[in-house]
Amino acid sequence: MAALDNVKLKDVLADVASGSLQLPDFQRNWKWDDDRIRAIIATVTLDYPLGVVMTLQTGGATRFRSRTLTGARPDGDPAADLLLLDGQQRLTSLFQALWLDAPVETADSRSKPIQRWYYVDIAKAVGPSADRDEAIVSVPADKVLRTDFNRTVVLDLSSTEAECAAGLFPLHFVFDAQRVNEWKKAYIKADEDRNWDLWGQFDEAVLQQVRAFQVPMIRLGAATSMDAVCAVFERVNTGGVPLNVFELLTATYAGDRDYVDQTGDYYQLPEVWREIKQALASKFPVFGRIESGLENGLSSIDFLQAIALVRTWERKQEGLGATVSCKRRDLLDLPLADFVRLAPKLADAFAWVGDFLERQCIVRPADLPYKTQLVPLAAVRAILDTAMDGLGAEEKTEQWYWCGVLGEMYGGSTETRFTKDVEQLVPWIAQEERAPETVTEAFFFAERLDTLTTRNSAAYKGIYALLIKQGAVDWHHTDAPLSPGRLDEYGVDIRQIFPKTWFRRGNSQGLPTSSIVNKTPLSYRAAMDMTGAPSSYLSTMIAASDTRPEWFDDILTTHLIDPDALRENDYERFYRDRSKQLQDLVHSAMGKKTMLRDLPEDDAR
């Protein structure tokens, strides 16, 4: 249940200072800049609505590790009574500016870190409320404002006398009555005739407003479920960044008291994930580039989904669950004990997936057709373990994989397919006759070759990998077929066989010029020689390779190319012959006995 009431700002900030009000550890760091802090201070001094803040009462089943708001340093290690779900930016800004006796750590308009004290101009503050934003002044940590590249002092507030002379009241002790009175005496003494009257207006227009300011607060009951907390947070969070399930689990795992009691420390999910991801990516670059961040390539959510698939599969076998699933709720319901048990199995399973992809000649992130398809594959490996290592099992796994890629089965919503693939692939590999729907429902139509033109298509990347896998030999480095280990060394990429410049003379015969049919994996060095008509660059390559022309023809055929068509610059013959050979390559990988291009038009639909 939730309750809404109004709480005095002073009491809220006191709770922040004492540690009674803290943040759940999934909250991101405070980050407001100087302009926004001045604006929210103006809002409070005018008693304008601040917006509702949302908190969660502690002590329920959903336990999060918590931390204090930025700047709060309570004595000891107090347990929080409330966790702040929404309002972190607003309350942290007000706490630092109005409560702490220290400059605020913020940023300027260019996001450069700066330190600022906040003041209110007394004379401007008693004027029209529309001018209140201008009345809030921020100055550097030394309380000296300079211009002209710090050479000219514009404002010096380094003493109480200077503050009084400038008529600028220091906001960081607005709630400290003793310090306010001391400052008031100094201010009135500086110019008794003028300042006495001004102070009375200022006290009424600003100080009394701040002291009486109330914060509307929703308190969610301690019994609120994890899923509800996540949903509520995402709906009310004003930061604009969706809450990541991994961050939520990080906070809940760290708050697991049983684990702390057993080990003497809290569970650090980010560190566990870091070790797993670094080990995988260092051995298998296809999982992402560590220098680009831990979430580049294979992500923490991918890993959690694979664990959830295995856990729900186990529970279904035991009669404890109805279906295999990895929806967000399944991730949020993943107990720490099950994560600790399954994480090493899934780390090993993804390492096996890395090996599997290498056998398919897919070793670089840019060449991976579907990252999502790796999730159910790892789950199935974790379930079956070495039962996937037999020859028949390997063939079925490859067929399932290539049907998913070439049939472009993972292009849309994937959660339902994850479920089906785990539930259907496991028994199929374990000798059941019925193939998964990803295999039976996958089709590749001949016309698709004409439209595969960029890496945006999984099938495009798939055909590129299959050409390498079936033995394509480079046209410059001709000693041996291309191998996964040589792709980066040789700068191998998808190269256009009939160059773009060749088509400027209208030689395409109306056929596509940039589809996968006219492309093949070749080294950067080979591509440097591929200018002009094929008949021209072939003679250069043959001479450079120091091989006989008929031997070079054999090299061309490893790319499923008709050497005569290439040598004669016959694009139509080349295109139609290579389309046929690529269709054979595709359907062989998919294990489809009937090539759809050979069916009557009505049957092929």
N, C-alpha and C positions, 0 to 999 in steps of 0.2 A: 504494500500500500504506500501511497505518497501523500505527503502533507505539505501545504504551502503556508508560509507565514513571513512576516517582515522582521528583519533583524537589524539592529543598529550597526552602521558601518564600523564604529569603534569596537563593538563586540566581535564582529567578524575578523577584523584585523588583529585583535588581541588573541583570538583563537588560532590565527595563522602563526603569530609569534610564539605561542605556547606549544604548538604542535598538535593541538586538539583538532584542527582542520588541516588535512594534508592532501596530497595528490596520490591517486593510484599510479603505480609505476609505468603504466602504459601511456600516460600523458606525455606529450612531447614538451620540449623545453620552452620556457617563456621567451618571447622574441619581439615585443613591441618596440617601435622606434620613438624618438623624442617627440615628434609631432603628435602621435597618437596618445602619448602619455599626457601631454599638455591639454589635449582635447578632453580626455576623460576627467582630468582634474577640474577643468572648467565646468563640465557636466555636474560634478558633485557639488561644487560651490554654488551652483544655481539651483540645486535640488531638482534637477531634471531626472527623468527615469533612466536608470542604469541598465535595465534588462534583468531578467530572472537568472539567478545562478542555480545550479542543480548539484545536490550532494547525495551521497549514499551512506546510510548508517552502517557502521562496522559491526562485526560480531556474528554475521550470518554465515550460511554455508559457503557463499561465494567470498573467498578471502583473497585479497590482493596485497602484494607487498606495496608499501607506501613510502613516500618521501615528502619532505617539507617543500613548501613553495620556495622559489629562488629568493635567497636573502634571509630566510628564517633560520635562526640557530637556537632552538630551545635547549634548555638544560637537560642533560641525560639523553635518553632515547625514548621519548614518550610515545605511547600508543595512541593512534588517531581515533577520535570518536566519529568523525565524518570524513568522507573522501570527496574531493571536489571533482565532479564529472564535467561540468561546464561553467566557465567563468574564470579560468586560470589567468588569461591575459589581463582581464580587467582587475581582478583582485591582486595579482602580483604587482601590477603597475601602481595601484593605490597603496599597497603595503610598503613598497620601496620608497615611494615619493612622500607619503604622509606619515609613516611610522618609524622607519629606520633612521638612525642617526649616522647615515653614510650616504655618499653620492650614489645615484642610481646607475647601474650598468645597463646602458641602452645602445642605440645606434643612430647615426644621422640618416639623412634622406638617401645617401648612397650606400647604406648598410655598413658603414665603417663604425667599429666599436668606439663608443665615447662614454664618459662619465658625466652625470649632470645632477645639480641641485635644483630644486624647483621653488620659485617664489611667486607671490601674487602682488601686483602693483596696487597699493591701497587706493590711490586716487582714481585709477581707472576702474577698479572693482566696484566703487560706489556709484559709478556712472551707469549708463544704459546697459542692460543685460546682453545686448547684441555685441557689446565690445568686450565681453568677458574673456574670449579666447586670447585677445591681445593683452589682457591683464596678467595672464599666466606666463611667467618668464623662466627660462632655464639657463643656467650658467655652468661653466666647467667646474671640475673637481676642486680647483684652487680658488673658486669663487671670483675669478677675475676674467672679465669678458674683453677680448682683444679683437682688433681688425688689422687690416693692412699687413697680412701674413704674420700676425702676432706681434707686430712692432708697436702698435698704438693701443693703449688701454682706454676702453670705452666705459667700462663699469667695474668698480672694485668693491666687492661685498665681503671682504676678508675679515671684517670686524663688525660687532653689533652696531657700533656708532655709524659705520659706513652704510649698513643696511637701513638704519633709521633715517639717515640723511637722504638716501635714495627713495625712501618710502616703499621698500620692498620687504614684505613679511615672509620669513622662511617657513615653508609649509611642512617641513619634516618634523616640527614639534607642535602641530596644530592640536593634537590630542593630549599634550602635556600641559596641564593648567598652570603649573608653577613656572615653567619656562615662558609660556605665553604672557603671564603677568609681569615677569621680569623684563621681557622685551617691550611690553606695552609701556612700562614706566620709562624706559630709555627712549622710546619713540616720542612720548608726550613731552619729556624733558627737553628734547632737541628743539621743539618749537611749540611751546605750550598753547599759545593762542590759536594756532592753526590746527595742530594735530589732535587736540582733545576732541573737537567736534568731528573730525574725520574718523578718528578711531571708533567713536560711537556708531557712526554709519557703517563702517567696515565690519564691526563686530556683529551687527544685525544682518547685514547683507551677505556676509561670507562665513564668518566663524560659527555663528549659530546654525547656519544651514548645514555646514559640514558636521557639526556635533550631532545634529538631529537626523542626519541623512540615514535612510533605511534601505536595506538591500532585500528585495523579494527573493526568498529562498525556497526551493522545492527540496524536500527531504524524501528520498526513496527509502523504503523500509529495508532492514537488514536481510529479509527473506527474498529480496529481488533476485531472480535467476541471472546467471551469467549471460544468457542469450538476450534477456531483457535489458541488462546493463549495456550490452553492445549495441542493441537496436536503439535504445534511448540516446546513448551517447552520439551515435551517428546522426540522429534526427535533430538534436539540439546543438551539436558542436558548431561553433561559429568560426572555427579556424579554417574551414574549407577543405581539410584533408581527411578522407575517410579513415576510420579506425581500422588498423590492420589486425587480423586475428592473431598473428604471431606476437604482436605487442601485447595483446590482451592475455595470451597464454604465458608470456614472459612474466607478467605481473602476478598471475594466479599461481604459477609454478613456484615463483619466488616466495609466495605467501603460504606455501604448503607446510603446515606446522609439523606434520608427521616426518617429512623429509628433514626439516631442521632439527627435530628431536633426535633423529637417527644419525645424522652426519655432523651436526654442529654448525652447519652453514646452509645458506639458501641455495636453491637450484638456479643456475645461471644459464637459461636457455640460449641466449645469444652467443655465449662462448661455446656451448656444445655445437650449435649450428655452424659457427665459424670454423671449428676444427673439421667438421664433416665436409663442408663446402670447399675449404682450402685443399683438403686431401683429394677430393674428387677432381676439382678443377686443375690442380697441379699435374695430375696424371692424365686427365682427359680434358683438353681445352674445349671440347664441344659443349661442356657444361657451363662455360662462361669465362670471362676474363676477371680475375680477382682484382686487378688494378682498377677496374671500373665499378667495383663495389660488390658486396656479398650477394646482392639480389640480382646482379647481372647474370643472365642465363638461367640456369636452374635456381629456383627461388625457394625461400623457406616455406612458402605456401604449397609449392609443388611437393616438397618433402612431407609436409604435414598431411596433405591429401593422400599420398601413398600410404602413410602410416594408418590413416583413418580407413582406407580401403581394406587393408590387412586386418585391422582390429574388427571392423564390422563383418568381414568374411568369417573370422574366427567365431564371433558371437553368433552368427547365423548357423554355423555348423554345430554349435553347442545348444541351439534352441533358445538363445537369449535375445536374438534380434531377428527382425523380419527381412531385412534386405542389406545388401552391400551398398555402402554410400560414403560420400566424402563431401557432403554439403557443409555449409558453415557451422551448422549446429553440431554436426559430428566432430568437427575440429574443436569447437568450444567445449564439448563433452568429453574430450580425450583426457583421461586421468594421467597424472604425472607418472604413476607406476607403470602404466601401459606404454607411455612414451619412452621411459627409460629402458623398458624391456625390448621394444620394437625398433628404436632408433639405430642400434648397431646392425640389426638385420637389414634394415632399409638402406643403410650406408653401403653394406656389402652388395645389396641388390642393385643399387645405382652404379656401383663399380662394374658389376657384371653388364649392366646396360651400356656403359662406356665401351667395354670390350666388344659387345654385340654391334654397336654402331660403327666401331672401327672395322669390324669384319664386313660391314656394308659400305665401307669406304666413306663414312661420314665422320669427320674428325674436327671440323671447324664450326664455330657457332653460326656463321653466316650460311653454312651448307646444310644445317639441320632443318628438315622439312617441317616437323611439328614438335615443339617442346612438350606440348600437352600429352602427346602419345606416350611419352616416357613414363608418365605417372602410373597408368595401369600396367605397363610392362614391368616396372620395378616391383609393383605390388604382386604380380603373378610370380615373378622370380622369388620374392621373399616367401611366398606360400609354398611353391613347389621345390625351391632350392635346386639340388643337383639333378632332380628329375627332368630338368630342362636341358641337360647336357648331352643327352643321347642324340643320335643322328636324326631319327624321326621327329623328335621334339624340336630340334633346331630348324628343320625344314618347315614345320608348322608355324613356329614363331616367326620365321622369315616371311612366310606367306601372309600371315596376319599383319605383319608390319608393313609390307609393301602394298597390301590391299588398302590399308589405312592411308598410306601416303599417296599412292597413284589414283585411288578412288576418291581422294580428298575428303575423307570421312571425318576428319577432326577440324574442319574449317568453321563450324558453328559452335553451338552450346555443347559442352563436353561432359558435364557431370553424369548425364544419363548414359552416355557411351562408356564412360569409365566403369560404371556399374555393370553394364552388359558384358563388357570385355573381360572383366575379372571373373564374373560368374560363368561365362561361356568359354573363355580361353583355358581356364584351369582344367576342366574335365576333358576338353578337346585334346590338349597336350597329353593328358593322362589316358590316352587311347580311346576316348569316346568318339563315335563316328560323326556326330553332328557338329559342323563347323560354326564358329561365331558369326553373328550377323555382319560384323565388319568384313568378313571374308565373303559371305554369300551375297551381300547387298552391294559390294563394290563393283563398279563398272568403269571402264575407260573407253570412251568413244574416239574413233579415229580423228574426228574434227577437233578434238581437244588439243592435239599437237599443234594445230595452226594458231591457237590462241595462247599457248604457253610462251610468254615473251620476257618475263621478269622473275626475279627471286621472290616476288610476292606470292607465287604459286608453289604449293608444296610439291605438286607433281613435277614442276620444272626442276626443282632441286633434286627430286628423286631420280629423274632420268639422268641428270648430270652424274649422280653418285653411281648409278647402275652402269654407265658407260665406263667409269673407272674400274668398277668391280669386275666387269666382264673382260678386262684386259687391255684397255686402251693404252697404246704406246705413244709417248710424246714425239713430236715431229722435229725436235732439236736434240733432246736427251733420249736417244733411240736405243740405249743399251738394254733396257728392260721395261716391262709395262709399268705404268704409273702405280705408285703404292701410297697408302695413307701417310707414311712417314716422309714422302718426298713432295707432298702438295705445297707446303710452305717453302721448302727449300728451293723448289723450282718456280715459285710464284704462279702456281697453276690456278686458272680461273676459266670461266665459260667464255670462249672466244668465237667470234663469228667466222664461219668457214669461207663463204663468199663475202668479201669485205663490203662495208657500206659504200665505199667509193665506187665499187664496181657497178652498183645499181643506179648510179646517177645517170648512166647512159640508157636507162630504161630496159634493163636486161632481166627483169623479174618474171616476165610472162604472166603477170597478174597473180603470182603466188606470194605468200607471206615471206618477208625478208628477214625479220628479226625473231622468228619463233625458234624453239628449241631444235627444230629440224635443221636449221642452218647454224647450229652452235655445237661446240664440243669442248671437253676439257683439254687445255693446252697450256704450256708454260709461257711465261712472259717473254722469254727469249724467242720461242717459236713465233709468238704473235708479232714480234718486231719485224719479222720477214714477210708477214702476210699482208702485202699491199698490192693493189692492182688485181689483174685477173688471176685465178688459181693456176692456170697453165704457166703463168710467168713466175709466181712465187714458188711453185713446186720445183722448178728446175734449180732455183737458188738453194732450196732446202736439200734437194738430193745431192747437190754438189757439196754442201756444207756437211752433210751426214756421212759422206764418203762411202755410200752404199750404192749398189746397182739399182736402176730404176724399178726393176721388177720386185726387188726386196722392199723398196719404199712403198710399192703398191700394197704389199702385205701389211705394212704399218698403217696405211690408210684404211684398210679393211678392218683393223682392230677398232676403228671408230664407227663401224657400220656405214662406210662410205664406198660408193662405186668409184674406183680410181679412174676409169675411162671417162665417166661423166665429169669428174673434176678436171681432168687433164684437157678435156674438150670444151670446158667452160659451159657445159650444157646444164643450166640451172634446173630446168623442168625435169630432165631425166634424173639429176641428182636428188631433187626434192622428193619426187614420187618414190624412188627406190629407197631413200633413207627413211621416209615415212613408214614404208612397209617394214623395214628392219627394226625401227624403233617400236612399232606396234608389237612385233614379235618379242622384243626385249621386255616390254611392259607386261604383256600377257604371260610371258614365262615367269616373271617375278611374282605376278599375282596368282599364278597357278590356275589360270583360266584356260580350259580346253578349247573353247570356241572363241575365235576372234570376231568381235562384233561387226567389224567392217565387211566380213564375208557373208553376213546374213542378209536376207532380203530386207528392204527398208522397213516394212511393217513389223518384222520380227525383231529388228534391232532396237525398236523403241521400248 
